[in-house]
Amino acid sequence: MNIFELEEKYIAPTYGRQPLTFVEGDGMKLEDSEGNEYLDFVAGIAVCSLGHCHPAISRALTEQAKKLVHVSNLYHIPTQAEFGEKLAEVTPESIQKFFFCNSGAEAVESALKLAVEHTGREKIVALEESFHGRTSASVGITWKKAYREPFKALISDAFEFIPKGDLVKAEEKIDEKTAAVIAEPVQGEGGVKVLPEDFLPGLRELCDENDVLLILDEIQAGLCRTGKWFACDHWGVEPDILTMAKALGNGFPIGSMGARSEVMDTFSPGDHASTFGGSPLACAVGKAVIETMQSENMPAHVERVGRYFKNKLQDLAERYKMVQEVRGLGLMLAMELDDEEDAKDVHARVQGDGFLINRTAGEVLRFVPPLIVQENHVDQLIEELDQVLDEVE
């Protein structure tokens, strides 16, 4: 059997996969099973932040794997404590204690449990167009009905939504029953939509006035993706709880929920747990990721290349009527086209020519390359997009 037959027989049909099989990667490049090379502007959906097979990460992984892989949280784990200390160096000042897990959805679930336990309240307010995961609680605060409706029997009625940018509606919804408000500073799956300038500071103020916790979901936007260590740094807003994953392990499964110390200390042994969370192996990799980002001054690099990339996309927008908008921060960028079928066509043509990009929210082309991307890589993609947009239009 070939890989497609094996998948059909043995793998759950939960993914709409592209007809590609990658076997090797190096930095910005991926090679498929046919020997074709691709320039990667997807990075495993904002995961491989330091590129494929970064030597510092591969070294941390292999060296730790020779020592100790797993012991469980029944015992003290030195690399976990060291990783927490390193993470506290880059998170917003308010975030000083961490719970480690294996994914973004798990980080969100732990954040919701902590908020409910700390406040003694039950209501969670989320934003329209949000995406927070696909587990039973995280999908409940995910806006898209196609994700929620099939599982409504599992979803709490304590979840409510408010329009992004509407502080009047937010004030109406946030009350004495509200445990937390959760928001993505940049909505990734929703189409790479940056929150309006005054909205996040306004949410922070409303939460403070009502003794409500502010949870910021930075699973996609965090860890230098937007040109700051965390997207909330653009607004100078500090959360009570912060979720992160994706870039944290550069491809190794790791997630984390961070919180203010007095909030996190609400938890006591047995309130929450993760068998594999914070393993010696995961934490060695995570620590290496942060150290590498620090040594390479990644926020400054992303800010520079991201600005260059966005300007080049805006040049295309001025030339082609089918491009409705270019938006985003740093290296979390999007080009919205006027038609979903055109977006599918552009995506397929670009991929066929050896460039990996992503399509989300129907007509939106999303660009979340490894953060190590250089201007010459951007130039190659822009030249390709210019040619394809001309053909399609």
KEKE-3310 file (N, C-alpha, C; in steps of 0.2 Angstrom, whole numbers, plus 5000, padded with zeros to 4 digits):
npx = (5004:5002:5006:4994:4984:4986:4983:4970:4965:4969:4969:4960:4948:4950:4956:4958:4969:4983:4989:5002:5018:5029:5047:5059:5067:5074:5078:5071:5066:5057:5057:5048:5042:5044:5056:5054:5057:5052:5048:5044:5030:5021:5025:5021:5009:5012:5021:5034:5045:5058:5062:5065:5072:5081:5098:5101:5089:5088:5099:5097:5086:5091:5101:5095:5086:5095:5098:5086:5069:5055:5047:5036:5025:5024:5036:5050:5056:5070:5073:5060:5058:5068:5065:5053:5058:5065:5055:5048:5056:5052:5039:5024:5026:5017:5014:5020:5020:5019:5009:5012:5008:5003:4998:4990:4976:4974:4981:4971:4960:4965:4967:4953:4948:4956:4952:4938:4939:4947:4939:4927:4916:4905:4903:4910:4916:4919:4926:4917:4921:4932:4945:4949:4952:4948:4944:4931:4928:4936:4932:4919:4920:4924:4921:4916:4902:4902:4911:4907:4893:4890:4894:4886:4880:4889:4894:4895:4883:4887:4895:4898:4897:4904:4904:4919:4929:4918:4915:4904:4895:4903:4903:4890:4889:4899:4898:4893:4893:4903:4917:4929:4936:4940:4952:4960:4973:4977:4967:4970:4965:4953:4955:4967:4965:4968:4965:4955:4962:4959:4952:4958:4964:4953:4945:4953:4952:4938:4938:4945:4937:4926:4931:4935:4944:4956:4960:4972:4974:4988:4992:4995:4999:5009:5026:5036:5030:5023:5032:5035:5038:5026:5010:5001:5010:5011:5000:5003:4996:4993:4990:4979:4980:4988:4989:4999:5008:5011:5024:5032:5038:5044:5040:5040:5028:5021:5014:5008:5001:5001:5001:4996:5004:4997:4985:4987:4991:4979:4976:4978:4986:4980:4969:4972:4980:4993:4998:5009:5013:5026:5037:5054:5060:5052:5053:5067:5068:5059:5066:5077:5072:5067:5080:5087:5079:5081:5095:5096:5090:5076:5063:5066:5071:5060:5051:5057:5058:5045:5039:5044:5039:5025:5024:5027:5017:5006:5010:5006:4993:4989:4990:4982:4965:4957:4963:4958:4962:4976:4983:4989:5002:5019:5026:5014:5003:4991:4982:4968:4957:4944:4936:4931:4934:4944:4954:4956:4961:4973:4980:4982:4990:5001:5007:5009:5020:5030:5029:5024:5009:4995:4977:4964:4948:4940:4942:4954:4972:4985:5000:5012:5027:5042:5051:5064:5064:5070:5073:5076:5069:5056:5055:5056:5043:5034:5037:5032:5018:5014:5015:5005:4993:4991:4989:4977:4968)
npy = (4994:5011:5028:5035:5026:5019:5029:5031:5018:5017:5030:5043:5052:5067:5078:5089:5086:5093:5087:5083:5076:5078:5075:5080:5094:5110:5124:5137:5129:5115:5098:5087:5070:5067:5073:5087:5104:5116:5133:5138:5146:5144:5137:5126:5130:5143:5137:5131:5141:5144:5139:5124:5110:5117:5119:5122:5118:5105:5099:5102:5093:5080:5079:5079:5069:5058:5058:5059:5056:5056:5057:5060:5071:5068:5069:5081:5091:5097:5103:5108:5118:5127:5130:5137:5148:5154:5157:5167:5178:5183:5184:5195:5206:5204:5190:5176:5163:5146:5134:5118:5110:5101:5106:5120:5120:5113:5122:5133:5126:5124:5137:5142:5134:5138:5152:5151:5144:5153:5165:5160:5161:5158:5162:5164:5176:5178:5183:5187:5179:5172:5160:5146:5133:5115:5106:5101:5112:5123:5124:5128:5142:5146:5155:5151:5143:5131:5123:5123:5119:5104:5099:5104:5098:5095:5107:5121:5132:5143:5151:5166:5178:5193:5207:5210:5224:5232:5240:5245:5234:5225:5230:5228:5214:5210:5206:5203:5189:5185:5176:5177:5186:5181:5183:5185:5194:5196:5189:5174:5161:5167:5175:5183:5195:5210:5217:5231:5247:5254:5244:5232:5239:5245:5233:5228:5238:5237:5224:5226:5234:5226:5216:5205:5192:5194:5185:5181:5175:5169:5159:5158:5171:5174:5174:5181:5182:5193:5204:5208:5201:5196:5198:5207:5216:5226:5235:5238:5231:5221:5204:5194:5180:5170:5161:5150:5141:5132:5140:5138:5126:5124:5114:5103:5095:5106:5116:5130:5138:5153:5164:5177:5177:5177:5173:5160:5153:5149:5137:5120:5105:5092:5099:5102:5094:5086:5072:5071:5084:5097:5089:5082:5082:5090:5102:5105:5107:5118:5128:5130:5135:5148:5154:5154:5163:5174:5176:5179:5190:5190:5197:5210:5207:5201:5212:5220:5213:5209:5221:5225:5214:5216:5229:5225:5217:5226:5234:5225:5224:5237:5236:5226:5223:5213:5211:5214:5218:5221:5215:5214:5210:5211:5195:5189:5189:5194:5192:5198:5192:5195:5185:5168:5157:5162:5164:5151:5146:5154:5150:5136:5137:5144:5135:5125:5129:5129:5136:5137:5142:5148:5146:5154:5156:5157:5167:5172:5174:5167:5172:5165:5163:5154:5162:5166:5170:5179:5195:5191:5179:5183:5192:5182:5175:5186:5189:5178:5178:5190:5186:5176:5182:5191:5182:5175:5186)
npz = (5000:4996:5004:5004:5003:5015:5024:5021:5026:5039:5046:5055:5047:5048:5043:5029:5018:5009:4993:4996:5002:5013:5017:5021:5029:5030:5037:5029:5019:5012:5007:4996:4994:4981:4978:4975:4979:4991:4996:5012:5018:5028:5039:5047:5051:5059:5068:5067:5071:5071:5059:5049:5057:5065:5071:5084:5091:5087:5093:5107:5108:5105:5114:5127:5125:5126:5140:5148:5146:5151:5166:5174:5182:5196:5202:5205:5192:5185:5172:5169:5179:5176:5163:5165:5172:5162:5153:5160:5158:5146:5144:5147:5160:5171:5170:5178:5183:5178:5169:5162:5147:5132:5120:5112:5113:5125:5134:5133:5139:5152:5156:5157:5167:5178:5178:5182:5194:5202:5202:5206:5198:5183:5170:5154:5143:5125:5109:5094:5079:5084:5087:5097:5099:5098:5107:5120:5128:5123:5110:5112:5114:5102:5088:5075:5068:5061:5067:5080:5081:5078:5090:5100:5111:5120:5124:5135:5142:5147:5140:5131:5117:5110:5099:5090:5094:5100:5113:5120:5119:5125:5138:5142:5142:5152:5168:5185:5185:5177:5174:5166:5152:5136:5123:5107:5103:5089:5077:5071:5064:5061:5050:5051:5059:5066:5082:5085:5089:5101:5108:5115:5126:5132:5135:5145:5155:5158:5163:5175:5182:5185:5192:5184:5175:5163:5149:5138:5122:5115:5106:5093:5089:5098:5105:5097:5084:5080:5079:5092:5108:5113:5106:5113:5118:5109:5113:5126:5135:5149:5153:5164:5163:5151:5136:5127:5114:5099:5092:5103:5105:5093:5084:5092:5103:5114:5126:5135:5150:5157:5171:5182:5198:5210:5205:5198:5210:5215:5211:5217:5222:5212:5206:5193:5179:5168:5160:5151:5151:5152:5152:5154:5141:5133:5139:5139:5125:5124:5131:5124:5112:5117:5121:5109:5102:5109:5108:5095:5093:5090:5090:5084:5071:5066:5066:5056:5044:5043:5041:5029:5021:5022:5016:5003:4999:5000:4989:4979:4981:4977:4964:4959:4957:4963:4975:4991:5004:5013:5028:5046:5058:5060:5056:5054:5043:5030:5015:5008:4996:4984:4981:4985:4977:4968:4977:4981:4969:4967:4978:4975:4963:4966:4976:4967:4960:4969:4982:4998:5005:5015:5016:5023:5032:5020:5009:5012:5010:5020:5028:5037:5039:5044:5057:5054:5041:5027:5018:5004:5002:5004:4992:4982:4984:4982:4969:4963:4967:4961:4947:4947:4952:4941:4931:4936:4937)
capx = (5000:5006:5004:4987:4980:4987:4979:4962:4963:4970:4969:4954:4947:4948:4960:4958:4976:4985:4992:5010:5021:5036:5051:5065:5067:5080:5077:5065:5064:5055:5057:5043:5044:5046:5062:5053:5058:5047:5049:5039:5028:5016:5029:5017:5004:5015:5024:5042:5047:5065:5063:5065:5078:5086:5103:5101:5084:5089:5104:5093:5081:5095:5105:5090:5084:5100:5098:5079:5063:5049:5047:5030:5025:5025:5043:5053:5059:5074:5072:5054:5059:5073:5061:5048:5062:5067:5049:5046:5060:5050:5031:5022:5028:5012:5014:5026:5020:5017:5007:5014:5004:5005:4995:4986:4969:4975:4982:4965:4956:4968:4965:4946:4947:4959:4948:4932:4941:4949:4934:4920:4910:4905:4902:4916:4915:4923:4924:4915:4927:4938:4946:4953:4953:4943:4942:4925:4927:4939:4927:4913:4922:4926:4915:4913:4897:4903:4915:4903:4886:4890:4896:4883:4878:4895:4896:4892:4879:4890:4899:4894:4901:4903:4908:4926:4929:4912:4916:4898:4892:4907:4901:4884:4890:4903:4894:4895:4893:4908:4924:4934:4935:4946:4953:4966:4975:4977:4963:4973:4960:4947:4957:4972:4962:4971:4960:4955:4967:4957:4948:4961:4965:4946:4943:4957:4949:4932:4939:4947:4931:4922:4935:4935:4951:4958:4964:4974:4976:4993:4995:4997:5003:5015:5033:5040:5027:5021:5038:5035:5038:5019:5006:4998:5015:5009:4995:5005:4991:4995:4984:4979:4981:4991:4990:5004:5010:5014:5031:5035:5043:5047:5037:5039:5022:5022:5009:5009:4996:5004:4996:4999:5006:4991:4979:4989:4991:4972:4976:4981:4987:4974:4965:4973:4986:4994:5003:5015:5015:5032:5042:5061:5062:5049:5056:5073:5067:5056:5071:5082:5069:5068:5087:5089:5076:5084:5102:5096:5085:5071:5058:5068:5071:5053:5048:5060:5056:5038:5037:5046:5034:5019:5024:5027:5010:5002:5011:5002:4986:4987:4990:4976:4958:4955:4965:4953:4965:4982:4983:4992:5007:5025:5026:5007:5000:4986:4980:4961:4954:4937:4932:4934:4936:4950:4959:4958:4965:4979:4984:4984:4995:5007:5009:5011:5026:5035:5028:5018:5005:4989:4971:4960:4942:4938:4946:4960:4978:4988:5007:5015:5033:5047:5053:5070:5064:5074:5070:5076:5064:5050:5055:5054:5036:5031:5037:5027:5011:5013:5013:4999:4988:4990:4985:4970:4964)
capy = (5000:5018:5032:5037:5020:5017:5034:5029:5012:5018:5036:5046:5057:5074:5083:5090:5087:5095:5081:5083:5072:5081:5070:5083:5101:5114:5132:5139:5124:5108:5093:5082:5063:5067:5077:5094:5109:5121:5138:5137:5152:5141:5135:5121:5135:5147:5133:5131:5148:5145:5135:5117:5107:5122:5115:5122:5114:5098:5098:5101:5087:5074:5078:5078:5062:5053:5058:5057:5058:5056:5054:5062:5077:5065:5071:5087:5091:5103:5107:5112:5124:5131:5133:5142:5154:5157:5160:5173:5183:5186:5185:5201:5207:5201:5183:5174:5156:5143:5127:5116:5105:5098:5110:5126:5119:5111:5128:5136:5123:5125:5144:5142:5131:5143:5158:5149:5142:5159:5170:5157:5163:5153:5164:5166:5180:5178:5187:5185:5177:5169:5153:5144:5126:5110:5102:5103:5119:5128:5124:5132:5149:5147:5158:5148:5138:5124:5120:5122:5116:5097:5096:5108:5094:5095:5114:5124:5138:5149:5155:5171:5181:5200:5209:5213:5231:5235:5241:5245:5227:5221:5232:5225:5207:5208:5207:5199:5182:5184:5174:5180:5188:5179:5187:5184:5201:5195:5183:5170:5157:5172:5179:5188:5202:5214:5220:5239:5251:5255:5239:5229:5243:5245:5227:5228:5242:5234:5218:5228:5237:5221:5210:5199:5190:5195:5179:5183:5169:5171:5153:5159:5177:5175:5172:5185:5182:5200:5209:5209:5195:5194:5203:5212:5221:5232:5239:5239:5228:5214:5199:5190:5173:5170:5155:5150:5135:5133:5142:5137:5120:5124:5108:5098:5097:5109:5122:5133:5143:5157:5168:5181:5172:5176:5169:5153:5150:5147:5130:5116:5098:5088:5103:5101:5090:5084:5067:5072:5091:5099:5083:5085:5083:5096:5109:5106:5110:5125:5132:5131:5140:5155:5156:5155:5169:5180:5177:5181:5196:5189:5203:5216:5204:5200:5218:5223:5209:5209:5228:5224:5209:5219:5234:5222:5214:5232:5236:5221:5227:5243:5234:5221:5225:5207:5211:5218:5221:5217:5216:5209:5213:5207:5190:5186:5193:5191:5196:5195:5193:5197:5179:5162:5153:5165:5163:5144:5146:5157:5146:5130:5139:5146:5129:5121:5132:5128:5140:5135:5147:5145:5149:5153:5161:5157:5171:5175:5170:5169:5171:5164:5159:5154:5169:5167:5172:5185:5199:5188:5174:5187:5194:5177:5174:5192:5189:5172:5181:5195:5182:5172:5187:5193:5176:5174:5192)
capz = (5000:4997:5010:5003:5004:5022:5028:5020:5030:5046:5049:5056:5042:5051:5040:5022:5017:5002:4990:4997:5007:5015:5020:5024:5029:5032:5037:5025:5014:5013:5001:4996:4992:4974:4977:4974:4985:4992:5001:5016:5021:5032:5045:5051:5054:5064:5073:5066:5071:5070:5053:5050:5059:5068:5074:5092:5093:5086:5098:5113:5108:5105:5120:5132:5124:5129:5147:5152:5142:5154:5173:5176:5187:5202:5204:5203:5185:5184:5166:5169:5183:5172:5157:5168:5173:5155:5150:5163:5155:5140:5145:5150:5167:5175:5170:5182:5185:5172:5169:5155:5144:5126:5115:5113:5116:5132:5137:5134:5144:5159:5158:5158:5173:5183:5179:5186:5201:5205:5203:5209:5194:5178:5163:5150:5137:5120:5104:5088:5074:5088:5087:5103:5099:5096:5113:5121:5131:5118:5104:5114:5114:5096:5085:5069:5070:5058:5072:5087:5081:5078:5097:5105:5117:5125:5125:5141:5140:5151:5135:5127:5112:5109:5093:5091:5094:5102:5120:5123:5120:5130:5145:5143:5144:5157:5174:5191:5184:5172:5177:5162:5145:5132:5117:5103:5100:5082:5076:5066:5060:5059:5044:5053:5060:5072:5086:5084:5093:5108:5111:5120:5133:5134:5139:5151:5160:5160:5167:5181:5185:5187:5195:5179:5173:5156:5146:5131:5118:5110:5104:5086:5089:5103:5104:5092:5078:5077:5080:5099:5111:5113:5103:5118:5120:5105:5116:5132:5140:5152:5154:5170:5161:5145:5133:5122:5111:5093:5092:5109:5104:5086:5081:5097:5106:5120:5127:5142:5152:5162:5175:5188:5203:5215:5201:5198:5216:5217:5210:5222:5219:5210:5202:5186:5178:5162:5161:5147:5151:5155:5152:5153:5134:5130:5142:5136:5119:5124:5134:5119:5108:5120:5121:5102:5100:5113:5106:5088:5094:5085:5089:5080:5065:5063:5064:5050:5038:5042:5038:5022:5018:5021:5010:4996:4998:4999:4982:4975:4982:4973:4956:4957:4960:4966:4982:4995:5009:5016:5035:5050:5061:5060:5051:5054:5038:5026:5009:5007:4989:4983:4979:4988:4971:4966:4983:4980:4962:4968:4982:4971:4958:4970:4978:4962:4958:4975:4987:5003:5009:5018:5015:5029:5032:5014:5003:5014:5010:5026:5027:5043:5038:5049:5058:5051:5034:5025:5012:4998:5002:5002:4985:4978:4984:4979:4961:4961:4968:4955:4941:4948:4952:4934:4927:4938:4936)
cpx = (5004:5003:4996:4982:4980:4983:4972:4960:4963:4970:4962:4954:4945:4952:4959:4965:4977:4989:5000:5012:5028:5040:5057:5064:5073:5079:5071:5062:5062:5056:5052:5046:5046:5053:5061:5054:5053:5049:5043:5037:5022:5019:5025:5011:5007:5019:5032:5045:5054:5067:5064:5072:5083:5091:5103:5095:5085:5094:5101:5089:5085:5098:5101:5088:5089:5100:5091:5074:5057:5050:5040:5030:5024:5031:5045:5057:5063:5073:5065:5054:5063:5069:5056:5052:5064:5061:5047:5050:5057:5042:5030:5024:5023:5012:5021:5026:5017:5014:5009:5010:5007:5003:4991:4979:4969:4977:4976:4961:4959:4966:4958:4945:4950:4955:4941:4934:4943:4944:4927:4914:4910:4905:4909:4913:4920:4921:4922:4922:4933:4939:4951:4954:4947:4941:4935:4924:4930:4935:4921:4914:4925:4920:4912:4908:4898:4908:4912:4897:4886:4891:4892:4881:4883:4897:4892:4888:4881:4895:4895:4899:4899:4907:4914:4926:4923:4913:4909:4895:4896:4905:4895:4884:4894:4899:4897:4895:4899:4915:4930:4932:4941:4946:4960:4968:4975:4973:4966:4968:4954:4949:4963:4970:4965:4965:4960:4959:4965:4953:4951:4962:4958:4944:4947:4954:4942:4933:4941:4942:4927:4925:4935:4942:4951:4962:4966:4977:4981:4996:4998:5002:5009:5021:5036:5036:5025:5026:5038:5036:5031:5015:5003:5003:5014:5005:4998:5000:4994:4989:4985:4982:4983:4992:4995:5005:5013:5022:5035:5040:5046:5045:5037:5033:5023:5017:5010:5003:5000:4999:5000:4999:5000:4985:4981:4989:4984:4972:4980:4982:4981:4969:4965:4979:4987:5000:5009:5017:5021:5037:5049:5063:5059:5052:5063:5073:5064:5061:5076:5079:5069:5075:5089:5085:5079:5091:5101:5091:5080:5065:5060:5069:5064:5050:5051:5058:5049:5035:5038:5041:5028:5018:5024:5020:5005:5004:5007:4995:4984:4987:4984:4970:4955:4957:4961:4957:4971:4982:4988:4998:5013:5025:5020:5003:4995:4984:4973:4959:4947:4933:4935:4937:4943:4955:4961:4963:4972:4983:4986:4990:5002:5011:5012:5018:5031:5035:5023:5016:4999:4983:4967:4954:4940:4942:4952:4967:4982:4996:5010:5022:5037:5050:5060:5070:5067:5071:5070:5071:5057:5050:5053:5046:5032:5031:5032:5020:5009:5011:5007:4993:4986:4987:4978:4965:4962)
cpy = (5006:5022:5034:5032:5018:5022:5032:5023:5013:5024:5040:5052:5064:5079:5083:5091:5089:5088:5082:5079:5074:5076:5074:5091:5104:5121:5133:5134:5118:5104:5088:5075:5062:5071:5085:5098:5114:5127:5139:5144:5150:5140:5130:5125:5139:5143:5133:5138:5149:5141:5128:5114:5112:5118:5116:5118:5107:5095:5097:5095:5081:5073:5076:5071:5056:5053:5056:5060:5060:5053:5055:5067:5074:5067:5078:5086:5097:5107:5111:5119:5129:5134:5138:5149:5158:5161:5166:5179:5187:5187:5192:5201:5203:5193:5180:5167:5153:5136:5124:5110:5103:5102:5116:5125:5117:5117:5132:5133:5124:5133:5145:5140:5135:5149:5156:5147:5149:5164:5167:5159:5158:5156:5166:5170:5180:5182:5184:5184:5174:5162:5151:5137:5121:5105:5105:5110:5124:5129:5128:5139:5150:5149:5154:5142:5131:5120:5118:5117:5108:5095:5100:5104:5094:5102:5118:5130:5144:5153:5160:5175:5189:5202:5212:5220:5235:5235:5242:5238:5223:5223:5229:5218:5205:5210:5203:5192:5180:5182:5177:5182:5185:5182:5185:5191:5201:5188:5179:5166:5162:5176:5184:5195:5204:5217:5228:5242:5251:5249:5235:5232:5244:5239:5226:5232:5240:5228:5220:5231:5232:5215:5204:5198:5191:5189:5181:5176:5171:5165:5154:5166:5178:5173:5175:5186:5189:5205:5211:5202:5192:5200:5209:5217:5227:5237:5241:5236:5221:5210:5197:5183:5174:5163:5155:5142:5136:5134:5140:5131:5119:5117:5103:5100:5100:5115:5124:5138:5147:5162:5172:5176:5171:5172:5162:5150:5148:5139:5126:5109:5095:5092:5103:5097:5088:5078:5068:5079:5092:5093:5086:5086:5089:5102:5110:5110:5117:5130:5134:5136:5147:5158:5158:5162:5175:5181:5180:5187:5196:5194:5208:5213:5203:5207:5221:5219:5209:5216:5228:5220:5213:5225:5231:5219:5220:5234:5231:5223:5233:5242:5230:5222:5219:5207:5216:5222:5217:5220:5212:5213:5208:5202:5186:5191:5190:5196:5193:5197:5194:5191:5173:5158:5156:5164:5155:5143:5149:5153:5140:5132:5141:5140:5125:5123:5132:5133:5138:5141:5144:5149:5148:5158:5162:5160:5174:5171:5172:5167:5171:5160:5158:5161:5171:5169:5178:5188:5195:5183:5178:5189:5188:5175:5180:5191:5183:5175:5186:5191:5179:5176:5189:5188:5175:5180:5193)
cpz = (5000:5003:5010:5005:5012:5026:5027:5025:5037:5050:5049:5050:5044:5048:5032:5020:5010:4999:4990:5002:5008:5019:5023:5024:5032:5032:5034:5020:5016:5006:5002:4994:4985:4973:4975:4980:4985:4997:5005:5020:5026:5039:5050:5055:5060:5069:5072:5065:5069:5063:5055:5052:5061:5072:5082:5095:5093:5091:5105:5114:5109:5112:5126:5131:5126:5136:5150:5147:5146:5161:5176:5181:5194:5206:5202:5196:5184:5178:5166:5173:5179:5166:5160:5169:5167:5152:5153:5161:5149:5140:5148:5158:5172:5176:5172:5184:5179:5173:5162:5153:5137:5120:5117:5116:5123:5137:5138:5139:5151:5161:5160:5165:5179:5184:5183:5193:5205:5207:5207:5204:5188:5171:5160:5144:5132:5114:5098:5083:5078:5086:5093:5104:5097:5101:5115:5124:5126:5112:5106:5114:5107:5092:5079:5070:5067:5063:5079:5086:5081:5085:5102:5111:5122:5127:5131:5139:5144:5146:5131:5122:5112:5102:5094:5090:5097:5110:5123:5124:5125:5137:5147:5145:5150:5164:5180:5191:5180:5176:5173:5155:5141:5125:5114:5101:5092:5081:5070:5061:5057:5053:5046:5054:5067:5076:5085:5090:5100:5112:5116:5127:5136:5138:5145:5157:5162:5164:5174:5185:5188:5190:5191:5177:5165:5153:5139:5128:5113:5107:5097:5086:5093:5101:5097:5085:5075:5078:5087:5102:5111:5110:5107:5120:5115:5108:5123:5137:5143:5155:5161:5169:5153:5142:5127:5120:5105:5093:5098:5109:5097:5082:5086:5101:5113:5120:5134:5143:5158:5165:5180:5194:5208:5211:5201:5204:5219:5216:5215:5219:5218:5206:5195:5185:5170:5162:5157:5148:5155:5156:5152:5146:5132:5133:5140:5129:5119:5127:5128:5113:5111:5119:5114:5100:5103:5110:5098:5087:5089:5084:5084:5072:5062:5061:5058:5044:5037:5039:5030:5018:5017:5016:5003:4994:4997:4991:4977:4975:4978:4966:4954:4961:4964:4974:4986:5000:5011:5024:5039:5054:5061:5054:5052:5049:5033:5020:5008:5000:4989:4982:4982:4982:4969:4971:4982:4974:4964:4973:4979:4966:4961:4973:4973:4959:4964:4980:4992:5006:5011:5016:5021:5028:5025:5009:5006:5013:5016:5025:5034:5043:5044:5051:5056:5044:5033:5019:5005:4997:5000:4995:4981:4978:4981:4971:4959:4962:4962:4949:4941:4948:4945:4930:4929:4937:4929)
residu = (MET:ASN:ILE:PHE:GLU:LEU:GLU:GLU:LYS:TYR:ILE:ALA:PRO:THR:TYR:GLY:ARG:GLN:PRO:LEU:THR:PHE:VAL:GLU:GLY:ASP:GLY:MET:LYS:LEU:GLU:ASP:SER:GLU:GLY:ASN:GLU:TYR:LEU:ASP:PHE:VAL:ALA:GLY:ILE:ALA:VAL:CYS:SER:LEU:GLY:HIS:CYS:HIS:PRO:ALA:ILE:SER:ARG:ALA:LEU:THR:GLU:GLN:ALA:LYS:LYS:LEU:VAL:HIS:VAL:SER:ASN:LEU:TYR:HIS:ILE:PRO:THR:GLN:ALA:GLU:PHE:GLY:GLU:LYS:LEU:ALA:GLU:VAL:THR:PRO:GLU:SER:ILE:GLN:LYS:PHE:PHE:PHE:CYS:ASN:SER:GLY:ALA:GLU:ALA:VAL:GLU:SER:ALA:LEU:LYS:LEU:ALA:VAL:GLU:HIS:THR:GLY:ARG:GLU:LYS:ILE:VAL:ALA:LEU:GLU:GLU:SER:PHE:HIS:GLY:ARG:THR:SER:ALA:SER:VAL:GLY:ILE:THR:TRP:LYS:LYS:ALA:TYR:ARG:GLU:PRO:PHE:LYS:ALA:LEU:ILE:SER:ASP:ALA:PHE:GLU:PHE:ILE:PRO:LYS:GLY:ASP:LEU:VAL:LYS:ALA:GLU:GLU:LYS:ILE:ASP:GLU:LYS:THR:ALA:ALA:VAL:ILE:ALA:GLU:PRO:VAL:GLN:GLY:GLU:GLY:GLY:VAL:LYS:VAL:LEU:PRO:GLU:ASP:PHE:LEU:PRO:GLY:LEU:ARG:GLU:LEU:CYS:ASP:GLU:ASN:ASP:VAL:LEU:LEU:ILE:LEU:ASP:GLU:ILE:GLN:ALA:GLY:LEU:CYS:ARG:THR:GLY:LYS:TRP:PHE:ALA:CYS:ASP:HIS:TRP:GLY:VAL:GLU:PRO:ASP:ILE:LEU:THR:MET:ALA:LYS:ALA:LEU:GLY:ASN:GLY:PHE:PRO:ILE:GLY:SER:MET:GLY:ALA:ARG:SER:GLU:VAL:MET:ASP:THR:PHE:SER:PRO:GLY:ASP:HIS:ALA:SER:THR:PHE:GLY:GLY:SER:PRO:LEU:ALA:CYS:ALA:VAL:GLY:LYS:ALA:VAL:ILE:GLU:THR:MET:GLN:SER:GLU:ASN:MET:PRO:ALA:HIS:VAL:GLU:ARG:VAL:GLY:ARG:TYR:PHE:LYS:ASN:LYS:LEU:GLN:ASP:LEU:ALA:GLU:ARG:TYR:LYS:MET:VAL:GLN:GLU:VAL:ARG:GLY:LEU:GLY:LEU:MET:LEU:ALA:MET:GLU:LEU:ASP:ASP:GLU:GLU:ASP:ALA:LYS:ASP:VAL:HIS:ALA:ARG:VAL:GLN:GLY:ASP:GLY:PHE:LEU:ILE:ASN:ARG:THR:ALA:GLY:GLU:VAL:LEU:ARG:PHE:VAL:PRO:PRO:LEU:ILE:VAL:GLN:GLU:ASN:HIS:VAL:ASP:GLN:LEU:ILE:GLU:GLU:LEU:ASP:GLN:VAL:LEU:ASP:GLU:VAL:GLU)
# end
